[in-house]
Amino acid sequence: MTKFSSVLPITLYDRPIGSSELWQDFDRGPGIFQPRPGYELNLRIQNIDNLTLKSLVAEIVDVPELAFLNLSENRKITDPGLEALARLTQLKGLNLSSCDITGPGLTFLAGLSHLEHLNLSYCNRIHDPGIRMIKSLRSLVYLDLQGCVKVTRGGISKIDRRGLVIHYKN
């Protein structure tokens, strides 16, 4: 059981490990947090930039219960900011929807060997070359590219593989 703290305005949700149950509201920060035994965490934070993301990762890097990270609608998170995420190797889910990324920063996710769900919806600056590195995410089972207007069916065909569900509609 890991105890950790954050000086940031985070929202934590939890559910039993391995469960497909809906996430339940657990706690809000800033503060000190102690996950419940047998539960995994989903962390949500809003209105941050690359520097704040780096600080957040430093606070949560040693929290094995953290399975999902929701950074959606943080439009000040850009490709260079994604480098900090490389340290979160325990992640099973990552939501980067509506962030201001173009694709090259996705290479920093290559070491997330447990990543199963990746949401890049409405990252409307991502293009075909930018999504190529997704092919290296072998555990990925779900990829959301809805609203990624610069991604083409041809680009998707280069990353498509058996066992990967790609949600794509422009």
Buried (B, 14 or more C-beta within 10 A) or exposed (E): EEEBEBEBBBBBBBBEEEEEEEBEEBBEBEBEBEBEEEBBBBBBBEEBBBEBBBBBBEBBBEBEBBBBBBBBBBEBBBBBBBBBBBBBEBBBBBBBBBBBBBBBBBBBBBBBEBBBBBBBBBBBBBBBEBBBBBBBBEEBEEBBBBBBEBBBEEBBEEBBEEEBEBEBEE
